Amino acid sequence: MTDLTCVGAIAGSFGVRGEVRLKSFCADPEAIADYAPLTTEDGSRSFTVKITRTIKNGLAARLGGVATKEAADALKGVRLYAPRDRLPSLPDDEFYHADLIGLDVVDTGGTRLGRIRAIFDHGAGDLLEIHGPGLKGGLLLPFTREAVPTVDLAAGRVVADPPPGLIGGEDEPEPGA
């Protein structure tokens, strides 16, 4: 199977005629239809996509083979995937989240800090969730050029320069200081 990237999810039915509520994970939400047909993660189902309107928190869409409210309701929570080669190429300083998850993280001295487990965007910029030995509960690192000066997809790693005190060590002030 080709390399798949999650581009959206079905949030349930919309109305009574088989439309679905669609959450798009694309930078341009309506571009999700450009990557159709979309498949389930295991590839067992494939859907054409026709966006019918913008709704609160997403899009209303018709999916091929989904004609009733019950069929749309049954798909709630299903994630939709597109083959990676259908997605647009990105500039050198932009990355798909799927490409970053699982990469090793090393500091500027080459010491392994851990591995990227997830990426969050709460509105103020992306945060990399890094898990590894010595990182209790994980580390949230801002995904900025200052904190992550190098992303080397070919080598499967990123170089991180965390702000002082974020991980601990000599830059962290003594308690009570």
C-alpha positions as CSV (number, residue, x, y, z in Angstrom):
1,M,0.0,0.0,0.0
2,T,1.2,3.5,-0.7
3,D,2.3,5.9,2.0
4,L,-0.9,7.4,3.4
5,T,-1.4,10.8,5.1
6,C,-4.5,11.5,7.3
7,V,-6.3,14.5,5.7
8,G,-9.5,14.5,7.7
9,A,-12.1,12.7,9.7
10,I,-15.8,12.2,9.7
11,A,-17.6,13.8,12.6
12,G,-21.0,12.3,12.0
13,S,-24.0,13.0,9.9
14,F,-25.3,16.3,8.7
15,G,-29.0,16.5,8.0
16,V,-31.1,13.5,7.0
17,R,-30.0,12.9,3.3
18,G,-26.6,11.2,3.9
19,E,-24.3,14.2,4.1
20,V,-21.5,14.0,6.6
21,R,-19.8,16.5,8.9
22,L,-16.2,16.5,7.7
23,K,-13.2,17.8,9.7
24,S,-10.4,18.7,7.3
25,F,-6.8,18.7,8.5
26,C,-5.7,20.5,5.4
27,A,-4.3,24.1,5.4
28,D,-7.1,25.0,3.0
29,P,-10.0,23.0,4.5
30,E,-11.8,22.6,1.2
31,A,-8.7,21.2,-0.5
32,I,-9.5,17.9,1.1
33,A,-11.8,17.2,-1.9
34,D,-8.9,17.7,-4.3
35,Y,-7.1,14.6,-2.9
36,A,-10.1,12.2,-3.4
37,P,-10.8,9.4,-3.6
38,L,-10.0,9.2,0.2
39,T,-9.7,5.8,1.9
40,T,-9.9,4.5,5.4
41,E,-6.6,3.7,7.1
42,D,-6.8,0.0,6.2
43,G,-7.8,0.8,2.7
44,S,-11.0,-1.2,3.0
45,R,-13.3,1.7,1.9
46,S,-12.8,4.5,-0.6
47,F,-14.9,7.6,-0.9
48,T,-15.3,10.4,-3.5
49,V,-15.8,13.7,-1.8
50,K,-18.1,16.6,-2.8
51,I,-18.1,19.6,-0.4
52,T,-21.6,21.0,-0.2
53,R,-21.1,23.9,2.2
54,T,-19.1,25.3,5.1
55,I,-20.6,24.6,8.5
56,K,-19.6,25.4,12.1
57,N,-16.4,23.5,13.0
58,G,-16.0,21.9,9.5
59,L,-17.6,21.1,6.2
60,A,-20.7,19.4,5.1
61,A,-19.9,16.9,2.3
62,R,-21.3,14.0,0.3
63,L,-19.2,10.9,0.2
64,G,-19.6,8.4,-2.5
65,G,-21.6,5.3,-1.4
66,V,-23.1,7.2,1.6
67,A,-26.8,7.9,0.9
68,T,-28.6,7.8,4.3
69,K,-28.3,9.5,7.7
70,E,-27.7,6.1,9.2
71,A,-24.8,5.3,6.9
72,A,-23.3,8.7,7.7
73,D,-23.7,8.2,11.4
74,A,-22.0,4.8,11.2
75,L,-18.9,6.5,9.8
76,K,-18.5,8.9,12.8
77,G,-14.9,8.9,13.9
78,V,-13.5,7.4,10.7
79,R,-10.3,9.0,9.6
80,L,-9.8,9.7,5.9
81,Y,-6.4,9.2,4.1
82,A,-4.9,10.3,0.8
83,P,-1.8,8.8,-0.8
84,R,1.2,11.0,0.0
85,D,2.0,11.6,-3.7
86,R,-1.3,13.4,-4.2
87,L,-0.4,16.1,-1.7
88,P,1.4,19.2,-2.8
89,S,5.1,19.6,-2.4
90,L,6.1,22.0,0.4
91,P,8.8,24.7,0.6
92,D,12.1,23.7,2.2
93,D,11.1,25.2,5.6
94,E,7.7,23.6,5.9
95,F,6.9,20.0,6.8
96,Y,3.9,17.7,7.0
97,H,3.2,16.6,10.7
98,A,3.2,13.0,9.5
99,D,6.8,13.4,8.4
100,L,8.0,14.7,11.8
101,I,6.3,12.1,14.0
102,G,8.7,9.4,14.9
103,L,11.9,11.3,14.1
104,D,14.7,11.1,16.6
105,V,15.6,14.4,18.5
106,V,19.2,15.2,19.4
107,D,20.6,18.3,21.0
108,T,23.2,20.5,19.4
109,G,25.9,18.3,20.9
110,G,24.5,15.2,19.4
111,T,23.0,13.7,22.6
112,R,19.7,11.9,21.9
113,L,16.9,13.5,23.8
114,G,14.1,11.3,22.5
115,R,11.6,10.9,19.7
116,I,8.7,13.1,18.4
117,R,5.5,11.5,19.5
118,A,2.9,14.2,18.5
119,I,2.6,17.7,17.2
120,F,0.1,20.2,18.7
121,D,-1.1,23.6,17.5
122,H,-3.1,25.5,20.1
123,G,-3.0,28.7,18.1
124,A,0.4,30.2,19.1
125,G,2.5,27.9,16.9
126,D,3.3,24.2,16.8
127,L,4.7,22.3,19.8
128,L,6.6,19.0,19.4
129,E,5.8,16.4,22.0
130,I,9.1,14.6,22.7
131,H,9.4,11.4,24.7
132,G,12.6,9.8,25.8
133,P,14.8,8.6,28.6
134,G,15.0,11.2,31.3
135,L,12.0,13.2,30.1
136,K,9.3,12.6,32.7
137,G,6.0,12.8,31.0
138,G,7.5,14.1,27.8
139,L,8.7,17.5,26.7
140,L,6.8,20.1,24.7
141,L,9.3,22.0,22.5
142,P,8.3,25.0,20.4
143,F,8.7,24.2,16.8
144,T,10.5,27.4,15.9
145,R,13.8,27.9,14.0
146,E,15.4,28.9,17.3
147,A,14.4,25.8,19.2
148,V,14.7,23.4,16.2
149,P,17.4,24.7,13.9
150,T,17.7,21.6,11.8
151,V,15.1,19.1,10.4
152,D,16.8,16.3,8.4
153,L,14.1,14.0,7.1
154,A,16.7,11.9,5.1
155,A,18.6,11.2,8.3
156,G,15.4,10.7,10.3
157,R,16.3,13.3,13.0
158,V,15.9,16.9,14.2
159,V,18.4,18.9,16.0
160,A,16.9,20.8,19.0
161,D,18.3,23.7,20.9
162,P,15.8,23.9,23.8
163,P,15.5,27.2,25.7
164,P,17.5,27.2,29.0
165,G,15.8,25.5,31.8
166,L,13.3,23.6,29.7
167,I,15.0,20.2,30.1
168,G,17.1,20.9,33.2
169,G,20.8,20.9,33.9
170,E,23.3,23.7,34.4
171,D,21.2,26.5,32.9
172,E,18.4,25.9,35.4
173,P,18.5,28.1,38.5
174,E,19.2,26.6,41.9
175,P,16.1,26.2,44.1
176,G,15.5,29.2,46.2
177,A,17.9,31.4,44.1
